[in-house]
Amino acid sequence: MQTQEVAIKSSVKVFMKSDSEMLDEVMVVAYGTAKKSSFTGSASTIDNKKLQSRPITNVSKGLEGQATGLLTTSGTGQPGESASVVIRGYGSINASQSPLYVVDGIPYDGTLSSINPSDIESMTVLKDASAGALYGARGANGVVMITTKKGKEGKTQVTWRSTVGWSSRALKEYNMVGQKDYVQLTYEGLRNGFAFTNGYAWADAEAAARNSLSGTLGGEQYNPFKNYTWGNIIDPATGTVRADATSAWDERWMDALQKDNAFRHEHQLSLTGGTEKTKYMFSLGYLNEDGILVTTGFQRYSARANINSEVTDWFSANLNTSLTHSVSNYSQYTGSSQSNVWYSAQFVSPLFPVYIKDAQGNNALGEDGHPQLDYGESGRPGSYSDYNPLGGLLDDKSSVKNDVAGLRTGLTFGSDKDDFGVLKGLKLAINFGMDYRQASQMNYMNMYHGNQAAAGGLLSKYSTRMQSYTFNQLLMWNRSFGLHNFDVMAGHEFYAYQYEYLKAAKTNLVDGILELRPGTTLSDADSYTDNYRIESWLGRFNYNYDEKYYFSASLRTDGSSRFYKDDRWGTFWSVGGNWRISKEAFMEDVSWINNLSFKVSYGQQGNDDILKISGGVYTSDYYLWQSLYDLGWANSNQIGGLVSTLENKNVSWEKSGNFNIGVEASFFDNRLSVNAEYYNKKTTDMLLNYPMATSTGFSGYNANVGDMRNSGFELEIKGTPIKTNNFTWNITWMGSTVKNKVLKLTGETPEIIDGIYSIKEGLPINTFYMAKAAGVDPATGAQLYWVYDTDDEGNMINERISSDYEKAAQSKYYLGSRIPDLYGSIGTDLSWKGVDLSILTTYSLGGKVYDGLYSASMNNMYYNNAWNEHALRRWQKPGDITDVPRIEIAGKNTTNDRFLVDASYFAIKNITLGYTLPKAWMQKAKLGSVRVFGSIDNLALFTHLQGMNPQYNFSGETSYSYSPNKTWSLGVEINF
């Protein structure tokens, strides 16, 4: 605050004003801290208040909307699961795009769900090379630095925080047709098949369709309309379902599986305090969160201790330990497997009941007097025989137990005190960090129903162990000579990672014993170990003159065990500058500008983390250059193997050059602040699987191939429109853009096509590449397409409209990508006396999503799948003008842009209302403070298509996955 002198009176009232010259935010950066005003790089800070306002289990889900340049997925609704994060675009094609997470100065390898958000003091997102180059290879995709809470000098402060909440589905379901419309569309699908595929006359096709309804829909057992049989439910005169058909049941499978009030409760106890020399923080946490899908949930027990001690004037030590035990219950089925309830329960025929029905359509009760689950064993058509989604969740079991431990400790020798003379500011820091994770996973498929019934059940057990450690030694010198200020660091760091995997499975089990020993038949056994090492030398030089002109430079060289010894080392660097214009003499009289800074930086970083697909999941490839062998080809009792990957000793670092330029300003006594930046990031020598002719027996080999660029603008505006003694209103708007372009691929292959995506020189990564729809033929109801021929040079000629789906499959167009034109957030918070209100919304404009779920419900391949309500706009007779072609089952068509949907959305992410009880009440109760609060998380999502999740992933797909959650919660925080 600004110093003020006032006359002494019997009653004095002083209004203090902030001193903009002294008030300067200190943030955590690579290997230390920095004043925000002196920082030459690009970074965003997130304080713990923004995290604690949301009932999040995984810290990654608290990042959305809190920093410019940061894109996140929504993540699944499975309790404990992470969201995916990219910073400033898509840094690679095959290599990892995920940022590095650093906890208390050490890269973190534990599970993000094991970090208790209540233990976090702040998070810093490092976005450019000047900010993250000191982390070398692992910081190429940005860095998320997590700083946990520390003790504070003073008497012990005890804080108890508890919240309770109730969750329901946040993402609306697709609008699917009801029973009558389903029967009508099934009849039309049969009729159209007879007429257009088999060449029946229209009247004959109608009669054949009526006669085929019973066998197609499952016979009278699955006819809910008890006043009509399948044979006469269609009125021959109108060709429609009879209006007076009355249903005896209407049971939606999804309703039986979801909970609208899944309970969540979390409790946190922390103690902080200490003396001038030694400070401490201890915390205990417990979380129990039920999933909105029955039988799923997540429990976490956490503990943390953080002790910092200045032993002498020249020696200090710190110890930060954490322990977490968690249990996650989940559904093991994914994708389009019928056992995946997110597939089957959403898109199954609405005629199929959850429970067995008698001849009148009532529940057939079992010997225990309860309804019996209908597994379809007595004639349910199609692939849904011997399956019930609720039964599968109750009878099959999947869980994983995680034990995670973290250690951060260090010793620092040296002092900043004048007593140390020429050694003032010279320090040696020795830091050690370790992360350990032991996971025990179980997947059980029951012996009574499903695809393992014939085998007597299947039990699989997995045991994984991860241990990593980082050991660094840093020599630092921080000294000022008049107006000259120096901060120099040199250091060495070693990182080691080991992952061990063990699996065994048996069939023919003993009922009720979920252990392998009683099983009679060994089904699977496997184990392997991954090892990874990095050794690094690093240095940093920071200089500023009169806190007006700032210069920074960093250098780091990394040696990675993923590369051959001759190409193992990579050197990465950055330089940056910051000019505080507001400190210049010509700005002294401009009182309304509190701060004005101009900064620019450039640097190069590396990436060695190429991904491979293993069991349908992307994992890191730790042996990039080596020729590996698959030894799972035994011939009787003889060992047999095949070469699985080809050697390439020349493969080396993927490199990323980052340019950043920005302006920071604050005005009107810091009531308004603006941060604007432009970035340009070029990735070269990308780690790709170099394609080969399949006749060689290999699809490709790891190599450095191609270049790609990401560029964009970021703007953050913070304002305080109202600020009085009792009322404050703050508002923040963030907006970011990203443009991506593939600059170069292989000389032989300037384009990589993968399904509906093209990665092509000159276009954004994962550009949609498919046929283009041209409406519906009014005469036949056939889907029309734009098609074309090509000349000898490959140019498009003779573009025209056709119903030839085979020609359309050869006439593909480039139709945009998922990358938005603008994305960001709008947040506001208000406080009035003891009341506080905060609102966070996020938005995204532009980009496209290919909604495969929507497509499948509009182009059904099976008669037991339901239709989206949009199918009711279908063509029905010659002359109809519509955008939906005639109903067909397993009809002949090609993938087209009918199902490319605008990815724009607006989301109300969080609303939190709190009240801090008056201090007078607290004094009487002998308490420090009490705050009660309530919040709504993921309140609403507005999109162009109900049911679609535009935040599912970064490539613009959708999948049959666990729906995100909406959570209402109440809480109390008491400080003793």
BELCORSUL-V558329 format. One record per residue. PSI is psi in degrees with one decimal (NA if undefined). D_FIRST is the distance of its C-alpha to the first C-alpha in Angstrom with 2 decimals. Layout:
# BELCORSUL-V558329
[[PSI & D_FIRST] [PSI & D_FIRST]]
This chain:
# BELCORSUL-V558329
[[154.4 & 0.00] [137.2 & 3.78] [136.7 & 6.37] [144.0 & 8.96] [128.5 & 12.58] [153.6 & 14.77] [144.9 & 18.46] [123.4 & 19.78] [173.3 & 21.77] [-27.9 & 23.53] [123.8 & 21.10] [128.7 & 17.46] [122.9 & 15.39] [128.7 & 11.76] [112.1 & 10.11] [146.1 & 6.33] [144.7 & 5.53] [145.4 & 4.30] [103.1 & 4.81] [-20.5 & 8.31] [-26.9 & 9.57] [-31.5 & 7.93] [111.8 & 8.02] [118.7 & 11.79] [131.4 & 14.26] [128.3 & 16.82] [155.9 & 20.24] [129.1 & 23.62] [-173.5 & 26.19] [121.0 & 29.69] [42.6 & 30.03] [-158.4 & 26.40] [164.8 & 22.84] [148.4 & 21.07] [136.6 & 17.82] [-35.0 & 18.49] [-25.0 & 17.80] [-5.8 & 20.47] [131.2 & 22.99] [-11.3 & 26.23] [-166.9 & 27.86] [123.6 & 27.72] [152.2 & 26.16] [140.3 & 24.85] [145.7 & 22.93] [118.0 & 23.82] [169.1 & 21.98] [-22.9 & 24.00] [-37.2 & 23.23] [-27.7 & 25.26] [-41.0 & 28.04] [-16.3 & 28.22] [-12.4 & 28.64] [139.3 & 32.00] [67.2 & 35.07] [146.2 & 35.81] [-33.9 & 38.08] [128.8 & 37.71] [-26.1 & 34.34] [-26.1 & 35.86] [-4.3 & 36.10] [0.7 & 32.36] [-26.5 & 31.78] [131.4 & 33.31] [4.6 & 31.12] [-7.9 & 27.98] [143.1 & 28.28] [155.1 & 29.95] [6.3 & 33.18] [122.2 & 34.06] [137.4 & 37.29] [154.4 & 38.47] [166.9 & 41.65] [-18.8 & 41.67] [166.7 & 43.46] [167.8 & 46.24] [-2.9 & 46.01] [119.3 & 47.49] [131.8 & 45.00] [-14.1 & 43.18] [152.2 & 44.07] [159.6 & 41.68] [153.0 & 40.80] [147.7 & 41.51] [134.2 & 38.74] [146.2 & 38.98] [121.1 & 36.24] [53.1 & 36.89] [-169.7 & 40.53] [101.3 & 43.64] [-15.3 & 43.72] [171.4 & 47.35] [-56.1 & 50.66] [-24.4 & 52.06] [167.0 & 49.27] [142.9 & 46.34] [2.2 & 43.61] [145.9 & 41.33] [165.1 & 37.99] [132.2 & 37.50] [128.7 & 35.65] [125.1 & 33.78] [117.7 & 32.71] [46.6 & 30.47] [-4.6 & 31.50] [130.7 & 35.24] [140.5 & 37.27] [130.9 & 38.33] [2.2 & 41.95] [179.8 & 41.93] [138.4 & 42.18] [-28.5 & 39.03] [-12.1 & 40.21] [-7.6 & 39.94] [122.8 & 36.14] [115.8 & 34.62] [-27.4 & 31.81] [-16.8 & 30.10] [-5.8 & 29.80] [130.5 & 27.76] [-43.7 & 24.05] [163.4 & 23.90] [141.7 & 26.32] [128.5 & 26.09] [112.1 & 28.83] [125.1 & 29.80] [-23.7 & 31.87] [179.3 & 33.05] [-38.9 & 34.76] [-31.4 & 31.84] [-36.7 & 30.02] [-1.1 & 33.11] [-25.3 & 35.76] [-14.6 & 35.09] [3.5 & 36.68] [-127.9 & 39.72] [-41.2 & 42.50] [-7.3 & 40.85] [12.4 & 37.77] [-30.0 & 39.84] [23.1 & 39.12] [165.4 & 35.38] [135.0 & 33.55] [110.2 & 31.87] [123.0 & 29.77] [122.2 & 29.35] [122.4 & 27.02] [164.6 & 27.85] [147.1 & 25.71] [166.7 & 25.24] [159.8 & 24.88] [147.8 & 21.76] [138.4 & 21.77] [-177.8 & 22.71] [160.2 & 25.62] [127.9 & 27.52] [126.2 & 26.24] [128.0 & 29.16] [129.0 & 28.88] [127.9 & 31.91] [127.0 & 31.96] [140.8 & 35.16] [147.7 & 36.20] [145.8 & 39.60] [165.7 & 40.70] [130.1 & 43.74] [149.8 & 44.53] [178.5 & 46.98] [128.0 & 47.94] [-31.7 & 45.22] [120.6 & 47.52] [148.3 & 50.26] [157.8 & 53.79] [147.2 & 56.04] [104.5 & 58.28] [154.1 & 61.61] [155.8 & 64.96] [-172.1 & 66.63] [-47.0 & 70.05] [-45.0 & 72.22] [-34.5 & 70.48] [-44.9 & 70.69] [-42.0 & 74.45] [-45.4 & 74.82] [-34.3 & 73.03] [-43.8 & 74.98] [-44.5 & 78.20] [-35.2 & 77.23] [-42.2 & 76.36] [-47.5 & 79.79] [-45.7 & 81.52] [-33.7 & 79.83] [-44.2 & 80.67] [-38.5 & 84.33] [-48.7 & 84.42] [-25.7 & 82.48] [-42.3 & 82.89] [-6.1 & 86.34] [21.1 & 87.88] [151.8 & 88.88] [154.4 & 89.83] [-46.7 & 87.16] [-40.8 & 89.19] [-37.5 & 90.11] [-40.2 & 86.51] [-45.2 & 85.50] [-42.9 & 88.25] [-36.2 & 87.42] [-41.9 & 83.74] [-40.5 & 84.68] [-22.8 & 86.95] [-9.3 & 84.28] [-44.8 & 81.52] [-49.6 & 82.64] [-31.4 & 82.71] [-38.8 & 79.46] [-2.2 & 77.48] [14.4 & 78.82] [-178.3 & 81.83] [-20.1 & 82.06] [-34.5 & 80.08] [29.6 & 76.94] [106.0 & 78.01] [-13.6 & 75.84] [87.8 & 77.92] [-10.6 & 80.74] [1.4 & 82.61] [148.3 & 83.25] [166.9 & 84.17] [-28.2 & 82.65] [-25.2 & 85.95] [13.6 & 85.78] [-23.3 & 82.09] [123.3 & 82.09] [114.6 & 84.04] [-27.0 & 86.47] [-35.5 & 86.60] [-19.1 & 82.88] [24.6 & 81.76] [163.6 & 78.89] [136.2 & 78.07] [134.8 & 79.88] [-29.9 & 77.66] [11.0 & 78.87] [127.3 & 78.15] [130.1 & 76.28] [137.9 & 74.18] [-21.3 & 74.59] [156.2 & 71.34] [78.3 & 68.18] [115.3 & 66.12] [126.7 & 63.29] [-39.5 & 62.79] [-33.4 & 59.03] [-32.1 & 58.74] [-16.8 & 60.42] [-23.9 & 57.99] [148.9 & 54.56] [133.2 & 52.55] [-4.4 & 50.44] [47.5 & 48.58] [127.5 & 48.08] [141.3 & 46.07] [130.2 & 42.93] [144.5 & 41.03] [142.1 & 38.35] [139.5 & 36.92] [128.0 & 34.22] [127.4 & 33.55] [149.1 & 30.80] [128.0 & 29.80] [149.9 & 26.77] [-166.6 & 25.78] [-179.6 & 26.42] [-176.1 & 25.82] [-29.2 & 23.88] [-41.7 & 26.91] [129.6 & 28.22] [149.7 & 26.66] [155.2 & 28.76] [129.8 & 29.04] [143.0 & 32.31] [149.3 & 33.23] [139.5 & 36.42] [147.6 & 37.13] [134.0 & 40.14] [135.2 & 40.89] [113.6 & 44.14] [117.6 & 44.54] [144.3 & 47.83] [160.3 & 48.69] [-12.8 & 49.94] [127.1 & 53.15] [145.7 & 55.27] [-5.4 & 55.46] [152.8 & 52.29] [177.6 & 49.10] [132.1 & 46.55] [142.5 & 45.52] [132.4 & 42.93] [127.1 & 42.24] [150.7 & 39.27] [144.4 & 37.77] [142.7 & 35.06] [130.0 & 33.99] [114.7 & 31.14] [129.7 & 30.89] [131.0 & 28.89] [129.4 & 29.74] [94.0 & 28.89] [-46.3 & 32.37] [-175.5 & 31.95] [-20.7 & 29.69] [6.4 & 31.59] [126.2 & 32.71] [158.1 & 31.04] [154.1 & 32.67] [150.2 & 31.95] [125.1 & 34.23] [112.9 & 33.75] [150.0 & 36.83] [145.5 & 37.67] [134.7 & 40.92] [135.2 & 41.96] [129.1 & 45.26] [152.6 & 45.92] [126.1 & 49.01] [125.5 & 49.52] [130.6 & 52.55] [173.2 & 53.36] [128.5 & 56.26] [-9.1 & 57.81] [135.3 & 59.37] [175.1 & 57.80] [-149.1 & 58.89] [18.4 & 62.02] [135.6 & 63.78] [-22.4 & 65.32] [-13.4 & 63.88] [109.2 & 60.36] [-24.3 & 59.76] [-16.6 & 57.14] [-59.0 & 60.09] [-43.6 & 63.03] [-26.1 & 61.54] [-30.1 & 59.88] [21.0 & 62.80] [162.1 & 65.94] [131.9 & 68.69] [-2.7 & 67.76] [-24.0 & 71.34] [121.6 & 70.81] [160.9 & 69.97] [-34.3 & 67.91] [151.2 & 70.66] [137.7 & 74.45] [151.0 & 76.26] [-172.8 & 79.77] [-24.6 & 82.27] [-3.5 & 80.72] [11.1 & 77.19] [159.9 & 75.97] [130.9 & 74.27] [112.9 & 76.90] [145.7 & 75.98] [-173.6 & 76.55] [-25.4 & 78.21] [1.9 & 74.95] [8.1 & 74.79] [156.4 & 71.76] [149.6 & 71.57] [135.0 & 72.39] [136.9 & 70.33] [110.3 & 72.24] [1.2 & 72.40] [22.3 & 74.81] [-15.6 & 77.52] [23.8 & 80.28] [14.9 & 79.92] [131.2 & 76.44] [161.8 & 76.83] [-151.5 & 75.13] [5.4 & 72.84] [21.5 & 71.51] [145.3 & 74.39] [45.8 & 73.54] [135.3 & 69.87] [126.0 & 67.60] [-39.6 & 63.82] [-41.0 & 63.02] [-38.2 & 65.67] [-38.3 & 64.29] [-35.3 & 60.85] [-36.2 & 62.43] [-33.7 & 65.09] [148.7 & 63.28] [137.8 & 60.35] [132.8 & 57.60] [157.7 & 54.78] [132.7 & 52.64] [127.7 & 51.03] [128.1 & 48.20] [115.6 & 47.13] [131.9 & 44.07] [141.9 & 42.50] [144.7 & 39.63] [130.3 & 38.63] [119.1 & 35.76] [153.0 & 35.75] [158.7 & 34.84] [138.4 & 34.81] [127.9 & 32.55] [131.4 & 33.68] [173.3 & 31.62] [156.5 & 28.33] [6.2 & 25.37] [150.3 & 25.60] [-24.7 & 26.87] [-20.3 & 29.78] [6.4 & 31.54] [-125.3 & 32.18] [-17.2 & 33.69] [0.1 & 33.20] [132.5 & 29.43] [-5.0 & 28.05] [126.0 & 31.52] [147.4 & 31.86] [121.8 & 34.67] [131.1 & 34.01] [117.4 & 36.98] [142.8 & 36.46] [133.8 & 38.99] [143.2 & 38.87] [140.3 & 41.69] [137.6 & 42.37] [135.5 & 45.51] [125.1 & 47.02] [121.0 & 50.35] [135.1 & 51.62] [115.6 & 54.77] [144.4 & 55.95] [133.0 & 58.97] [123.4 & 60.73] [127.2 & 63.74] [127.1 & 66.19] [166.1 & 68.53] [4.4 & 72.31] [-33.0 & 73.34] [159.6 & 71.98] [-172.4 & 70.64] [-1.7 & 71.53] [7.5 & 71.73] [-42.7 & 74.07] [-25.9 & 77.14] [1.8 & 75.68] [25.8 & 75.00] [158.4 & 71.23] [128.8 & 68.87] [123.4 & 66.22] [135.4 & 63.89] [137.3 & 61.53] [139.5 & 58.92] [122.4 & 57.10] [146.6 & 54.39] [125.6 & 52.41] [132.7 & 49.50] [129.5 & 47.95] [152.2 & 45.62] [150.9 & 43.69] [130.7 & 41.40] [118.5 & 41.31] [156.4 & 39.17] [121.3 & 38.51] [126.0 & 35.58] [120.9 & 35.19] [146.4 & 31.71] [121.3 & 30.45] [115.1 & 26.84] [147.7 & 26.45] [137.9 & 24.75] [95.4 & 26.75] [-119.7 & 24.81] [1.3 & 23.65] [128.2 & 25.88] [129.0 & 24.69] [142.2 & 27.34] [108.8 & 27.54] [141.6 & 31.19] [141.2 & 32.94] [143.0 & 36.63] [172.1 & 38.21] [143.9 & 41.15] [141.8 & 41.34] [134.6 & 44.28] [134.1 & 44.53] [137.2 & 47.53] [136.4 & 48.38] [132.9 & 51.45] [127.3 & 52.58] [136.6 & 55.78] [135.0 & 57.63] [130.7 & 60.58] [144.3 & 62.43] [149.0 & 65.62] [144.9 & 67.32] [154.5 & 70.48] [178.1 & 72.56] [69.5 & 75.14] [171.7 & 72.85] [126.0 & 73.40] [131.3 & 72.00] [-5.3 & 68.97] [108.4 & 68.26] [55.3 & 65.42] [154.7 & 66.35] [-28.1 & 68.25] [-45.1 & 70.89] [-16.8 & 73.18] [144.6 & 73.22] [-22.9 & 76.51] [121.1 & 75.75] [122.7 & 73.22] [-35.0 & 71.65] [147.4 & 69.07] [134.1 & 67.63] [150.8 & 65.17] [153.9 & 62.65] [168.4 & 60.75] [134.0 & 57.92] [136.9 & 55.32] [146.6 & 53.73] [136.1 & 51.01] [143.1 & 49.47] [131.3 & 46.92] [139.2 & 46.32] [146.6 & 43.53] [135.8 & 42.25] [154.7 & 38.81] [155.1 & 36.48] [142.6 & 33.18] [118.3 & 31.86] [135.6 & 28.33] [140.2 & 27.43] [147.1 & 24.68] [115.6 & 24.61] [28.7 & 21.43] [37.5 & 19.58] [-44.2 & 21.47] [122.8 & 24.86] [139.8 & 25.36] [139.0 & 28.76] [148.5 & 29.91] [144.0 & 33.42] [152.5 & 34.96] [134.3 & 38.56] [137.1 & 40.30] [130.5 & 43.97] [139.6 & 45.33] [122.7 & 48.83] [137.6 & 49.90] [-7.9 & 52.89] [-17.7 & 53.59] [158.3 & 55.07] [151.4 & 58.12] [-28.7 & 57.52] [-17.0 & 58.19] [29.3 & 55.50] [-31.5 & 53.06] [138.4 & 50.24] [142.4 & 47.70] [129.5 & 45.02] [147.3 & 41.77] [169.2 & 39.01] [152.1 & 36.08] [148.8 & 34.31] [156.2 & 31.14] [154.1 & 28.89] [126.0 & 25.53] [114.4 & 24.72] [91.0 & 21.16] [-33.5 & 22.42] [-13.4 & 19.11] [-7.9 & 18.78] [154.8 & 22.10] [-35.9 & 22.66] [-5.2 & 24.35] [0.5 & 21.22] [-34.5 & 19.03] [-1.5 & 20.07] [83.8 & 19.73] [-22.5 & 16.45] [-7.8 & 17.19] [116.2 & 17.28] [-36.7 & 14.09] [139.7 & 16.27] [117.6 & 20.06] [145.6 & 22.00] [128.9 & 25.71] [151.2 & 27.27] [143.7 & 30.86] [156.6 & 32.70] [146.8 & 36.21] [172.4 & 37.87] [135.5 & 40.82] [170.8 & 41.07] [167.8 & 44.09] [128.0 & 45.56] [10.4 & 48.46] [78.3 & 48.32] [147.7 & 51.30] [150.9 & 52.29] [159.9 & 55.74] [125.3 & 57.21] [112.1 & 58.46] [31.6 & 59.84] [2.6 & 58.22] [138.4 & 54.73] [125.6 & 52.88] [162.8 & 52.28] [143.7 & 51.37] [111.7 & 54.29] [-3.6 & 53.97] [61.7 & 57.19] [-44.3 & 56.85] [-13.1 & 59.39] [154.7 & 62.04] [119.2 & 65.31] [161.8 & 65.27] [136.2 & 68.18] [112.2 & 68.65] [20.5 & 71.00] [34.3 & 71.45] [50.7 & 74.88] [141.3 & 77.20] [99.5 & 80.93] [-121.5 & 82.50] [17.3 & 81.57] [140.6 & 80.86] [135.6 & 77.39] [149.1 & 76.70] [163.7 & 73.79] [147.5 & 72.65] [124.1 & 70.29] [-29.9 & 67.17] [150.9 & 64.93] [145.2 & 65.85] [140.5 & 64.63] [96.6 & 62.51] [-16.8 & 61.44] [-8.6 & 59.67] [137.8 & 57.05] [-156.0 & 53.57] [135.4 & 49.92] [135.3 & 48.78] [149.7 & 46.24] [116.7 & 43.32] [125.1 & 41.81] [123.2 & 38.34] [135.6 & 36.83] [135.7 & 33.34] [138.2 & 31.58] [165.1 & 28.39] [133.1 & 25.59] [136.8 & 21.99] [149.1 & 19.89] [144.2 & 16.94] [163.9 & 16.86] [61.9 & 15.61] [41.5 & 11.85] [22.3 & 12.96] [-19.8 & 15.30] [130.7 & 18.22] [145.2 & 18.92] [135.0 & 22.35] [113.4 & 23.98] [135.1 & 27.61] [151.4 & 30.02] [137.5 & 33.73] [152.0 & 35.64] [114.3 & 39.23] [118.8 & 40.68] [122.0 & 44.31] [128.0 & 46.12] [163.7 & 49.26] [45.8 & 52.04] [142.1 & 51.39] [110.5 & 52.88] [161.9 & 55.66] [103.0 & 58.97] [120.1 & 61.30] [144.9 & 64.00] [159.1 & 67.64] [132.2 & 70.89] [-17.4 & 71.53] [-18.2 & 75.06] [-13.2 & 73.64] [-1.1 & 72.70] [147.1 & 68.95] [-21.8 & 66.42] [-174.7 & 64.41] [157.6 & 62.60] [131.8 & 59.04] [166.3 & 58.18] [110.2 & 55.50] [127.1 & 56.18] [163.1 & 54.42] [154.7 & 51.14] [148.3 & 48.64] [140.1 & 45.57] [133.7 & 42.51] [159.9 & 40.20] [176.1 & 37.76] [149.0 & 34.57] [136.3 & 31.39] [128.6 & 28.88] [125.9 & 25.82] [123.9 & 23.99] [134.7 & 21.06] [155.0 & 20.04] [86.0 & 18.34] [-34.2 & 20.90] [132.1 & 19.71] [107.6 & 16.45] [-174.2 & 16.65] [-33.3 & 15.82] [-16.3 & 18.79] [132.5 & 19.67] [135.9 & 18.34] [119.6 & 20.73] [146.7 & 20.31] [141.7 & 23.28] [132.0 & 24.25] [131.2 & 27.44] [135.6 & 28.91] [137.2 & 32.14] [151.2 & 34.16] [157.5 & 37.60] [130.8 & 39.99] [130.3 & 43.30] [139.0 & 45.72] [129.8 & 48.92] [118.0 & 51.49] [-35.7 & 52.43] [139.2 & 55.28] [-146.6 & 57.35] [157.0 & 60.58] [-35.3 & 63.18] [-26.6 & 65.75] [93.3 & 63.55] [5.6 & 61.10] [137.0 & 60.54] [118.9 & 60.11] [128.2 & 61.20] [97.0 & 60.34] [-120.9 & 61.54] [6.1 & 59.80] [148.6 & 57.38] [133.3 & 57.80] [103.3 & 55.82] [143.9 & 57.05] [130.1 & 56.18] [-7.5 & 54.32] [162.6 & 53.20] [153.9 & 50.26] [141.8 & 50.74] [49.8 & 52.70] [134.9 & 53.94] [134.1 & 56.15] [105.1 & 59.79] [176.9 & 62.41] [158.3 & 64.99] [124.9 & 64.05] [149.7 & 65.41] [29.3 & 67.38] [-162.7 & 67.96] [136.2 & 70.92] [115.9 & 74.60] [-23.9 & 75.75] [-39.9 & 79.29] [-14.0 & 78.71] [11.5 & 75.10] [148.8 & 74.57] [131.6 & 71.19] [150.6 & 71.22] [156.1 & 69.46] [127.9 & 68.85] [164.5 & 71.03] [164.6 & 71.98] [171.0 & 74.22] [146.3 & 73.39] [-172.7 & 75.30] [-22.2 & 76.28] [5.9 & 72.91] [9.1 & 70.99] [148.0 & 69.95] [129.4 & 69.82] [161.9 & 72.85] [49.0 & 74.65] [135.9 & 71.66] [173.6 & 73.00] [136.5 & 72.66] [156.3 & 74.64] [6.4 & 75.00] [101.3 & 75.90] [-28.6 & 73.26] [-40.7 & 74.63] [-38.2 & 74.23] [-34.0 & 70.72] [-21.2 & 69.85] [1.9 & 70.72] [68.8 & 68.89] [155.4 & 65.24] [154.6 & 62.25] [120.7 & 58.68] [36.4 & 56.64] [-174.4 & 52.93] [179.5 & 50.64] [-17.7 & 48.03] [124.1 & 45.16] [159.7 & 43.05] [-34.7 & 42.18] [136.4 & 38.64] [157.2 & 36.80] [-150.6 & 33.38] [158.9 & 31.46] [121.1 & 29.76] [149.3 & 27.22] [148.9 & 25.29] [142.4 & 23.37] [144.9 & 22.74] [133.9 & 21.26] [111.0 & 22.23] [-115.0 & 21.55] [1.9 & 23.17] [136.2 & 25.00] [141.7 & 24.14] [130.6 & 26.39] [142.6 & 26.49] [131.6 & 29.28] [126.0 & 30.24] [151.3 & 33.16] [158.9 & 34.73] [160.1 & 37.31] [132.2 & 39.75] [129.0 & 41.93] [176.9 & 45.16] [166.4 & 47.17] [156.4 & 50.19] [130.9 & 51.36] [107.6 & 54.99] [92.4 & 55.42] [-28.7 & 58.31] [-44.9 & 58.22] [-43.4 & 58.73] [-44.4 & 61.40] [-29.2 & 63.29] [-2.8 & 63.36] [-17.9 & 64.79] [70.4 & 67.28] [136.7 & 68.58] [-14.4 & 70.58] [151.3 & 71.97] [-15.9 & 73.52] [12.7 & 71.48] [145.9 & 68.13] [171.4 & 66.61] [151.4 & 65.52] [151.2 & 62.36] [-23.8 & 62.82] [-19.3 & 62.63] [-16.9 & 66.07] [-11.5 & 67.45] [9.6 & 67.16] [159.6 & 69.79] [135.2 & 72.90] [-30.2 & 75.84] [158.0 & 78.73] [134.8 & 79.84] [-14.4 & 78.05] [134.3 & 74.72] [114.8 & 71.69] [170.1 & 68.73] [2.1 & 66.20] [120.9 & 67.31] [175.2 & 70.61] [151.7 & 73.41] [127.4 & 72.90] [148.7 & 74.22] [125.3 & 73.94] [41.9 & 73.50] [162.9 & 74.12] [115.0 & 74.37] [172.4 & 71.17] [151.4 & 68.65] [130.2 & 64.87] [177.3 & 63.43] [9.2 & 60.31] [-28.8 & 61.11] [17.1 & 58.66] [115.2 & 55.89] [141.4 & 53.21] [124.5 & 50.06] [1.4 & 47.26] [145.1 & 44.55] [162.1 & 42.75] [129.7 & 39.89] [135.2 & 38.64] [102.2 & 36.55] [-41.8 & 35.23] [140.1 & 33.19] [123.7 & 32.14] [129.8 & 30.18] [126.9 & 29.57] [162.5 & 27.85] [124.4 & 27.17] [120.4 & 25.11] [149.1 & 26.95] [145.8 & 25.36] [-32.7 & 23.84] [-39.6 & 26.44] [-39.8 & 29.17] [-37.6 & 27.77] [-39.8 & 27.66] [-35.7 & 31.29] [-0.5 & 32.22] [44.4 & 30.39] [157.2 & 28.57] [-54.4 & 25.02] [156.4 & 24.97] [128.4 & 27.59] [129.8 & 27.34] [146.7 & 30.46] [159.9 & 30.81] [150.3 & 33.48] [156.0 & 33.82] [122.1 & 36.43] [138.2 & 36.68] [51.2 & 38.89] [-45.5 & 39.65] [148.1 & 41.56] [122.9 & 42.78] [119.0 & 44.36] [177.3 & 46.79] [-11.1 & 49.93] [118.8 & 52.21] [133.3 & 52.06] [-27.6 & 52.29] [138.2 & 51.07] [99.3 & 48.03] [-10.4 & 46.56] [19.3 & 44.12] [-49.2 & 46.89] [-178.9 & 46.75] [-12.4 & 45.86] [-13.8 & 49.46] [35.9 & 50.13] [170.8 & 52.53] [163.5 & 52.84] [166.4 & 54.47] [83.9 & 55.79] [167.0 & 52.72] [124.5 & 50.82] [140.6 & 49.03] [159.2 & 45.21] [150.3 & 44.03] [131.0 & 42.26] [127.9 & 40.55] [131.7 & 39.58] [154.1 & 37.62] [146.1 & 36.20] [167.7 & 33.95] [140.5 & 32.11] [124.1 & 29.40] [127.1 & 29.31] [122.5 & 26.96] [NA & 28.69]]
